[in-house]
Amino acid sequence: MKNEPLQVAVIGGGAAGFFAAISAKTHHPDAKVTIYEKSDKLLSKVRISGGGRCNVTHHCFDIRELVTNYPRGERPLKKAFGIFSPTDTIEWFKKRGVELKTESDGRMFPVTDDSSTIINCLMSETRKLGIAIKTKSNIKKLRKTEHGYELGLHRGGRVEADRVIVATGGSPRSSGFDWLRKLDHDIEEPVPSLFTFNMPDEPIRELMGVVADPVSVKIMGSKLQNSGPLLITHWGMSGPAILKLSAFGARELSDKDYRFTVLVNWAGERTEQEVRGILKTVVEGHGMKKTTNVNPFQLPGRLWNFLIDKLEVGDDMIWQNMGKKNINRLVHLITNDEYQVQGKTTFKEEFVTCGGVSLHDVDMKTMQSRKSPNLYFAGEVLDIDGVTGGFNFQAAWTTGYIAGLLA
């Protein structure tokens, strides 16, 4: 028995699963490593992420700053990123012939702008290392045995493993974690993260395609606030500012049943006093010009005209005739523009949830379960999620790498 190779089962054929399998085989060359994927598709999120370009990681190398991009997992991830960081990710792919580039917002993509480059790299590495891949292998049960674990397949059949790495991703339903509850793991209830705001009754939807940057957005009656680019869509609002707000407010907004008021400051971080000062300068310097013809905040033209229309002062209103009352109304409109949100839209292909295996049950230096020895976790099955920008993939690479150490 002692001469038999270590049997390592990796459950899940996504980014974290592949990286965990590669790490396990690299650090334990004599082990037999097998990836079990329930569908017939491998690395599906990698393929479609970033519009098919794959946002591999983010150009943020200060771990203290990096972890602030994770609404769930911020403190525990400090230990993990100390072991495998974005720098390590860049170097790992570079050693395998994949160069990454950094865009202006810090997101990093393969220079080919093609997610197939990342998929081909990971597939090539698994072939080179001799890692077995079994698709259409849905693991429904996990049972401790005297020497390791027994994996029960959905269509019958059982597999024995000495070590198991669970990298099944998030689940939109709590019941998706029942098989892990049976091993005494605490599960944080899953709710959607990274979603856009639906505003069916708001006329601003007519400006679909318009981007304002930067804006500050907050949820009325809460401490939730964020800033960045905002995209107006045919259903409401999206863009990094909204997506980040949805991620950090995932649980609170779920409790509100996705019905709330969002306040938009179209002047970014500027205060009412600063906005009033800018408008005063406009009145003094451009008093005879129409309000629609002087756009002091460099907002997209259609958006500026929309805001002036909202004031109902007339198309021919000139600045010097605005008067104190209308100026005050405009200041309030620019800094506290209200919109009613009635629901959300989730990117189904890139579905991100908060929730999963409680981090209290996991040693973040090894990714090993504190409840079940020789059981490890990686990726979104954990109660870890990041904002948009490559942070979720970085968490997948990091936790996968560490789990594969089988420490």
FENZI-V376987 format. One record per backbone hydrogen bond with DSSP energy under -1.0 kcal/mol. NH is the residue of the N-H (numbers start at 1). CO is the residue of the C=O. E is the energy in kcal/mol with one decimal. If there is no record, write none. Layout:
nh = <NH:NH>
co = <CO:CO>
e = <E:E>
This chain:
nh = <4:8:9:10:11:12:18:19:20:21:22:23:24:25:26:27:28:31:32:34:35:36:37:43:47:48:49:54:56:56:59:60:66:67:69:70:72:77:78:80:81:82:83:84:89:90:91:92:93:94:95:97:98:101:103:106:108:109:111:113:115:117:119:120:121:122:123:124:125:126:127:128:129:131:132:134:136:137:140:141:143:145:149:150:151:152:153:154:156:159:161:162:163:164:165:166:167:176:177:178:180:181:182:183:184:185:188:191:193:196:197:198:199:202:205:206:207:208:209:210:212:215:216:217:218:219:220:222:226:228:230:231:232:233:237:238:241:243:244:245:246:247:248:249:250:253:254:255:256:257:258:259:260:262:263:264:265:266:268:270:275:276:277:278:279:280:281:282:283:284:285:286:289:291:293:298:304:305:306:307:308:309:310:312:317:319:320:321:322:327:328:329:330:331:332:333:334:335:336:337:339:341:342:343:345:348:351:354:356:357:358:361:362:363:366:367:369:370:375:376:377:378:382:383:384:385:387:394:395:396:397:398:399:400:401:402:403:404:405:406>
co = <1:32:163:34:165:36:14:15:16:17:18:19:20:21:22:23:24:28:6:8:132:10:134:13:43:44:45:49:54:108:106:58:62:63:66:67:385:73:75:76:77:78:80:80:85:86:87:88:89:90:91:94:93:109:107:103:57:101:99:110:52:114:115:116:117:118:119:120:121:122:123:124:125:126:33:35:39:37:152:152:150:148:161:143:159:141:157:138:153:151:149:7:7:374:9:376:11:173:174:175:177:177:178:180:181:180:356:354:352:345:237:343:235:199:202:203:204:205:232:207:230:228:265:226:263:224:261:219:217:215:212:238:210:236:197:231:229:239:240:241:242:243:244:245:247:249:250:251:252:254:253:256:341:339:218:337:216:334:265:267:271:272:273:274:275:276:277:278:279:280:281:282:286:317:290:295:300:301:302:303:304:305:306:309:314:289:287:318:319:323:324:325:326:327:328:329:330:331:332:264:262:260:198:258:196:346:348:191:188:381:186:358:359:368:363:363:375:361:372:164:367:166:379:357:382:72:69:390:391:392:393:394:395:396:397:398:399:400:402:403>
e = <-1.4:-2.9:-2.6:-3.2:-3.0:-2.9:-2.6:-2.3:-2.4:-2.4:-2.7:-2.4:-2.7:-2.4:-2.2:-2.6:-1.6:-2.2:-3.2:-2.5:-3.0:-3.1:-2.7:-3.0:-1.8:-1.5:-1.8:-2.6:-1.6:-1.1:-3.2:-2.5:-3.1:-2.4:-1.7:-1.5:-1.2:-2.1:-1.3:-1.0:-3.1:-1.1:-1.4:-2.1:-2.0:-2.6:-2.2:-2.7:-2.2:-2.1:-2.4:-2.0:-2.8:-3.2:-2.9:-2.4:-2.2:-1.9:-2.3:-2.5:-2.6:-1.8:-2.3:-3.3:-1.6:-2.4:-2.8:-2.5:-2.1:-2.0:-2.1:-2.6:-2.1:-2.7:-2.2:-3.1:-2.8:-2.8:-2.6:-1.5:-2.5:-2.7:-3.1:-2.9:-3.4:-2.3:-2.4:-2.6:-1.7:-2.2:-2.4:-1.8:-2.2:-2.1:-2.9:-3.2:-2.9:-1.6:-2.1:-1.7:-1.4:-1.9:-1.7:-1.1:-2.3:-1.5:-3.3:-1.8:-2.8:-2.6:-2.2:-2.3:-3.3:-1.9:-1.7:-2.4:-2.2:-1.4:-3.4:-2.2:-2.5:-2.2:-1.9:-3.4:-2.1:-1.8:-2.7:-1.5:-2.7:-2.2:-2.7:-2.4:-2.7:-2.5:-2.0:-3.2:-2.5:-2.6:-2.7:-1.5:-2.5:-1.9:-2.5:-1.7:-1.2:-3.3:-1.5:-2.2:-1.1:-1.9:-2.5:-1.2:-1.3:-2.7:-3.2:-2.6:-3.3:-2.7:-1.6:-1.4:-2.4:-2.7:-2.0:-2.0:-2.4:-2.1:-1.7:-1.8:-2.5:-2.1:-2.2:-3.2:-2.0:-2.5:-1.1:-1.4:-2.5:-2.5:-1.9:-2.3:-2.3:-2.5:-1.8:-1.0:-1.1:-2.2:-2.6:-1.3:-1.6:-2.1:-2.5:-2.0:-2.5:-2.6:-2.2:-2.4:-2.7:-2.0:-2.6:-2.4:-1.9:-3.1:-2.8:-3.1:-1.6:-1.2:-1.2:-2.7:-2.3:-2.9:-2.8:-1.7:-1.3:-2.5:-1.8:-3.6:-3.5:-3.6:-1.3:-3.0:-2.1:-2.1:-1.7:-2.0:-2.5:-1.5:-2.3:-1.8:-2.0:-1.7:-2.9:-2.7:-2.5:-2.2:-2.6:-2.4:-2.5:-2.1:-1.2:-1.6>
